Amino acid sequence: MAISTVPHLFIAGLGNLPYPMTRHSLGQFVIDALATRLGIQMKSDRGGYSGHGNVLIGNTSVNLTLFKSKSLMNISGPSIVKAYRQTVNSPSSMIILTDSLSHRVDAVSVKLGGSANGHNGVKSIISALGGEMGFYRFRLGIGRDESDAAEYVMRQLSSHERRYWDNNGLDLILREIEKVALKNAG
């Protein structure tokens, strides 16, 4: 009979701390929502904000580390990778939460590995990992309108978006985190 171990996951939310509550900082918004929901206290350190806890997600025990970089998103790779290497140091145990213009507001797209798909924050992480791409990306839909993409992503999350990602969207993300945890259970 195989002995199962509690999986350790590292989850980083992409965003820009100076621009909270914007669509481009949705990953960091969700990190805060996860911390609140799971009772994990976030603390400031040199590279960012991190929190750690042994939590129950669904029916699965998970040793979880949450992280938000203090660096701007497009150059956040080094600080994220440093925190990652101090915790799990296994690509399949890392989840990156990122905004996605390609997905509707109420969608989460989960992908293991692959390219950055044009996302500069993900490019920075891949570069800091020396080209390693075998980590999970949770692409959180922010939709898109007719305006300039750079302008659109820097707009504040609407009250609907904030409520969704703090409630039903967070439930969806937690279900996906549990699936990753089960794959990483020894």
HULIN-V298204 format. One record per helix or strand of 2 or more residues. SS is the DSSP state (H for helix, E for strand). FROM is the first residue (numbers start at 1). TO is the last residue. If there is no record, write none. Layout:
[[SS;FROM;TO] [SS;FROM;TO]]
This chain:
[[E;7;13] [H;17;19] [H;23;38] [E;43;44] [E;48;57] [E;60;69] [H;73;75] [H;77;85] [H;91;93] [E;94;100] [E;108;112] [H;120;128] [E;136;141] [H;149;153] [H;159;166] [H;168;184]]
